Amino acid sequence: MPQHLGRARLVAQGLVTRPYFTPTEALAAFGAMQGQDLPGVLASAALRTPSNSVDDVVAALNDGTIVRGYPMRGTVFLMPAADALWITDLCAKPSIRAAMSRRRELHEGVLDQARELTVALLDDGGLSRTDLFAGWDAAGISTADGRGYHLLFNLIAEGTTCYGPWNGSGQDVVLTSQWLPPGSDLEARFNGDRDAATAEFLRRYLTTHGPATVRDFGWWTKLTLAQIRRGMALLDGEFETDGADEPSYWRPGLLEEVKRLGRATAAPVLLPGFDEFILGYQDRLFAMSDEHHRRLVPGNNGVFKRSVVIGGKVMGIWTRVGRPGKRTLDVEPFGELSAATQRRLAKLFDAFPFVTP
């Protein structure tokens, strides 16, 4: 494992060099970025491009090249439209089974009714989640007590719908048959070969997240280790490795690039709360201490604050305070920050790709 793991991962993730010309290219390289915080994941995609423009990300939502769905872990992710179906086919079944066990009463005909009605409601175009739920309620399908969320999760995880274009405050729900490219499911892309699909997804993960382990990818996707190892066998020789008992893998030339970049890897970075640099690994303590992790995720409740990353380490949390048009940066550092660092953070804040004023 490289000594400066955090810095190597910053480079691999594109946060130092911003190597992706468009947000769609960034998403294609990753395969998926965790996206339950919609403004945050839009920023995450923008932060890996030279333009650093959230407008470019919204444009990609609107032209249908990127979407959000529930491909794995019961969590919403931002993905390329071209990859959404096959990744969901590959990874979503465990989370669907878990959802069924929690709300079995909704799977006794109600989901079928909701699916049929949703296809009719969305036939002429997308609807906001609020308007879709209103249509269900009007037809006698209750959305109260979390039922609406549960039904929509299932329709997205099974590949019937996804979150598509930006509607000013969020994304409309759309039909995948109208919005995603034809021939992009697992059967069409990989002839139904789950090992080949796993290899492709693992390739993207290790390229953008490495140094990382097979177990990291297993935690991230919830695919079985047996399945992942079959996919890994198809990648023989593609990645560099440390050869440890539980080896880490990374793209060829990464460590040389980190060394060549030098001090640039230590520059401050402002990240949204659910960025892949923080959430893309089983163990987040490579980037922070236990104490700092408790401050980043108070109560370990799954709600991540925005992080200040310096030299591959989380060195504070930040918020945006004030009224629209007069927002300012508020930093809670985990230690003393130099005046030069504070000035740099202020410039990063001014350039941050916020989707709302």
Secondary structure, DSSP 8 states (H G I E B T S, - for coil): --TTHHHHHHHHTTTTT---SSHHHHHHHHS-EE-SSHHHHHHHHHTTSTT--HHHHHHHHHTTSEEEEEEETTEEEEEEHHHHHHHHHHH-HHHHHHHHHHSGGGGTTHHHHHHHHHHHHTTTS-B-HHHHHHHHHHTT---TTTHHHHHHHHHHHTTSEEEEEE-SSSEEEEEHHHHS-TT-SHHHHHTT-HHHHHHHHHHHHHHHH-SEEHHHHHHHH---HHHHHHHHHTTTTSSEE---SS-EEE-TTHHHHHHHHGGGGGS-EEE-TT-HHHHSSS-GGGSS-HHHHHHHSGGG-S---EEEEETTEEEEEEEEESSTTS-EEEEEESS---HHHHHHHHHHHHH---S--
